[in-house]
Amino acid sequence: MDAHKFPVTRTDAEWRVRLTPEQYAVMREHGTERPGSCALLQEHRQGVFSCAGCDQPLFESTLKFESGTGWPSFNDPLPGSTENTVDRNHGMVRTEVHCANCGSHLGHVFPDGPPPTGQRYCINGVALDFSPNS
């Protein structure tokens, strides 16, 4: 993430002002929120989930599903909204998902989701804001 330049950049101090301590730990330090701790896990209205770091629209609510993992899960992001990198932390190899606009860590994607994509974008709820459709 550090070598890539993103359209939205902020200093560390600016990130700390914009984000809560929990959001900063997840989005800038690649942390993970406690499973089941985010209210967005239970969000079922129609709308758009956006990056809490830069307001980039990321996921349509129509592609959200209940995975039973304790984190909001989606079949697919909006086109061009996320980028993936290899995450070799914690003794495993996973695919990290981050915002294509600001580089903030969002979560991971796994190949065990339901049809039609078979993907499970397992996203930290604190990394998201939700805007319901009018």
Contacts in CASP RR format, 6 or more apart in sequence:
PFRMAT RR
TARGET T0000
AUTHOR 0000-0000-0000
METHOD contacts of the structure
MODEL  1
MDAHKFPVTRTDAEWRVRLTPEQYAVMREHGTERPGSCALLQEHRQGVFS
CAGCDQPLFESTLKFESGTGWPSFNDPLPGSTENTVDRNHGMVRTEVHCA
NCGSHLGHVFPDGPPPTGQRYCINGVALDFSPNS
1 85 0 8 1.000
1 98 0 8 1.000
1 103 0 8 1.000
1 105 0 8 1.000
4 83 0 8 1.000
4 103 0 8 1.000
6 99 0 8 1.000
6 100 0 8 1.000
6 101 0 8 1.000
6 102 0 8 1.000
6 103 0 8 1.000
7 101 0 8 1.000
7 102 0 8 1.000
8 53 0 8 1.000
8 54 0 8 1.000
8 56 0 8 1.000
8 101 0 8 1.000
8 102 0 8 1.000
8 103 0 8 1.000
9 102 0 8 1.000
10 18 0 8 1.000
10 102 0 8 1.000
12 28 0 8 1.000
15 24 0 8 1.000
15 27 0 8 1.000
15 28 0 8 1.000
15 53 0 8 1.000
16 24 0 8 1.000
18 53 0 8 1.000
19 27 0 8 1.000
19 28 0 8 1.000
19 52 0 8 1.000
19 53 0 8 1.000
20 126 0 8 1.000
22 33 0 8 1.000
22 126 0 8 1.000
23 52 0 8 1.000
23 53 0 8 1.000
23 126 0 8 1.000
23 127 0 8 1.000
25 31 0 8 1.000
26 32 0 8 1.000
26 33 0 8 1.000
26 105 0 8 1.000
26 124 0 8 1.000
26 126 0 8 1.000
26 127 0 8 1.000
27 52 0 8 1.000
27 53 0 8 1.000
27 104 0 8 1.000
27 105 0 8 1.000
27 106 0 8 1.000
27 124 0 8 1.000
27 126 0 8 1.000
27 127 0 8 1.000
28 104 0 8 1.000
28 105 0 8 1.000
29 105 0 8 1.000
30 87 0 8 1.000
30 89 0 8 1.000
30 96 0 8 1.000
30 105 0 8 1.000
31 105 0 8 1.000
31 124 0 8 1.000
32 107 0 8 1.000
32 124 0 8 1.000
33 71 0 8 1.000
33 124 0 8 1.000
33 125 0 8 1.000
33 126 0 8 1.000
35 69 0 8 1.000
35 70 0 8 1.000
35 71 0 8 1.000
36 70 0 8 1.000
36 71 0 8 1.000
38 71 0 8 1.000
38 72 0 8 1.000
38 124 0 8 1.000
38 125 0 8 1.000
38 126 0 8 1.000
40 49 0 8 1.000
40 72 0 8 1.000
40 125 0 8 1.000
40 128 0 8 1.000
40 130 0 8 1.000
41 70 0 8 1.000
41 71 0 8 1.000
41 72 0 8 1.000
41 125 0 8 1.000
43 61 0 8 1.000
43 64 0 8 1.000
43 72 0 8 1.000
43 130 0 8 1.000
44 61 0 8 1.000
44 64 0 8 1.000
45 61 0 8 1.000
45 130 0 8 1.000
45 132 0 8 1.000
45 133 0 8 1.000
46 61 0 8 1.000
46 62 0 8 1.000
46 132 0 8 1.000
46 133 0 8 1.000
47 60 0 8 1.000
47 61 0 8 1.000
47 130 0 8 1.000
47 131 0 8 1.000
47 132 0 8 1.000
47 133 0 8 1.000
48 57 0 8 1.000
48 58 0 8 1.000
48 59 0 8 1.000
48 60 0 8 1.000
48 61 0 8 1.000
48 130 0 8 1.000
48 131 0 8 1.000
48 133 0 8 1.000
49 57 0 8 1.000
49 58 0 8 1.000
49 59 0 8 1.000
49 60 0 8 1.000
49 61 0 8 1.000
49 64 0 8 1.000
49 72 0 8 1.000
49 74 0 8 1.000
49 123 0 8 1.000
49 128 0 8 1.000
49 129 0 8 1.000
49 130 0 8 1.000
50 56 0 8 1.000
50 57 0 8 1.000
50 58 0 8 1.000
50 128 0 8 1.000
50 129 0 8 1.000
50 130 0 8 1.000
50 131 0 8 1.000
51 58 0 8 1.000
51 99 0 8 1.000
51 101 0 8 1.000
51 102 0 8 1.000
51 104 0 8 1.000
51 106 0 8 1.000
51 127 0 8 1.000
51 128 0 8 1.000
51 129 0 8 1.000
52 104 0 8 1.000
52 126 0 8 1.000
52 127 0 8 1.000
52 128 0 8 1.000
52 129 0 8 1.000
53 99 0 8 1.000
53 102 0 8 1.000
53 104 0 8 1.000
53 127 0 8 1.000
54 99 0 8 1.000
54 101 0 8 1.000
54 102 0 8 1.000
54 104 0 8 1.000
55 129 0 8 1.000
56 81 0 8 1.000
56 99 0 8 1.000
56 100 0 8 1.000
56 101 0 8 1.000
56 102 0 8 1.000
57 78 0 8 1.000
57 81 0 8 1.000
58 77 0 8 1.000
58 78 0 8 1.000
58 81 0 8 1.000
58 82 0 8 1.000
58 99 0 8 1.000
58 106 0 8 1.000
58 123 0 8 1.000
58 128 0 8 1.000
59 74 0 8 1.000
59 76 0 8 1.000
59 77 0 8 1.000
59 78 0 8 1.000
59 81 0 8 1.000
59 121 0 8 1.000
59 123 0 8 1.000
59 128 0 8 1.000
60 78 0 8 1.000
61 130 0 8 1.000
63 74 0 8 1.000
63 75 0 8 1.000
63 76 0 8 1.000
64 72 0 8 1.000
64 73 0 8 1.000
64 74 0 8 1.000
65 73 0 8 1.000
65 74 0 8 1.000
65 75 0 8 1.000
65 113 0 8 1.000
65 114 0 8 1.000
66 73 0 8 1.000
67 73 0 8 1.000
67 113 0 8 1.000
67 120 0 8 1.000
67 122 0 8 1.000
69 120 0 8 1.000
69 122 0 8 1.000
71 107 0 8 1.000
71 122 0 8 1.000
71 123 0 8 1.000
71 124 0 8 1.000
71 125 0 8 1.000
72 122 0 8 1.000
72 123 0 8 1.000
72 125 0 8 1.000
72 128 0 8 1.000
73 113 0 8 1.000
73 120 0 8 1.000
73 121 0 8 1.000
73 122 0 8 1.000
73 123 0 8 1.000
74 120 0 8 1.000
74 121 0 8 1.000
74 123 0 8 1.000
75 113 0 8 1.000
75 114 0 8 1.000
75 116 0 8 1.000
75 117 0 8 1.000
75 118 0 8 1.000
75 119 0 8 1.000
75 120 0 8 1.000
75 121 0 8 1.000
76 117 0 8 1.000
76 119 0 8 1.000
76 121 0 8 1.000
77 97 0 8 1.000
77 121 0 8 1.000
80 100 0 8 1.000
81 99 0 8 1.000
81 100 0 8 1.000
81 101 0 8 1.000
82 97 0 8 1.000
82 98 0 8 1.000
82 99 0 8 1.000
82 100 0 8 1.000
82 106 0 8 1.000
82 121 0 8 1.000
83 97 0 8 1.000
83 98 0 8 1.000
83 99 0 8 1.000
83 100 0 8 1.000
83 103 0 8 1.000
84 95 0 8 1.000
84 96 0 8 1.000
84 97 0 8 1.000
84 98 0 8 1.000
84 109 0 8 1.000
85 95 0 8 1.000
85 96 0 8 1.000
85 98 0 8 1.000
86 93 0 8 1.000
86 94 0 8 1.000
86 95 0 8 1.000
86 96 0 8 1.000
87 93 0 8 1.000
87 94 0 8 1.000
87 95 0 8 1.000
87 96 0 8 1.000
87 108 0 8 1.000
94 108 0 8 1.000
94 110 0 8 1.000
95 108 0 8 1.000
95 109 0 8 1.000
95 110 0 8 1.000
96 105 0 8 1.000
96 107 0 8 1.000
96 108 0 8 1.000
97 105 0 8 1.000
97 106 0 8 1.000
97 107 0 8 1.000
97 108 0 8 1.000
97 109 0 8 1.000
97 121 0 8 1.000
97 123 0 8 1.000
98 104 0 8 1.000
98 105 0 8 1.000
98 106 0 8 1.000
98 107 0 8 1.000
99 106 0 8 1.000
104 127 0 8 1.000
105 124 0 8 1.000
105 127 0 8 1.000
106 121 0 8 1.000
106 123 0 8 1.000
106 124 0 8 1.000
106 127 0 8 1.000
106 128 0 8 1.000
107 121 0 8 1.000
107 122 0 8 1.000
107 123 0 8 1.000
107 124 0 8 1.000
107 127 0 8 1.000
108 121 0 8 1.000
108 122 0 8 1.000
109 119 0 8 1.000
109 120 0 8 1.000
109 121 0 8 1.000
109 122 0 8 1.000
110 119 0 8 1.000
110 120 0 8 1.000
110 122 0 8 1.000
111 118 0 8 1.000
111 119 0 8 1.000
111 120 0 8 1.000
112 118 0 8 1.000
112 120 0 8 1.000
113 119 0 8 1.000
113 120 0 8 1.000
END
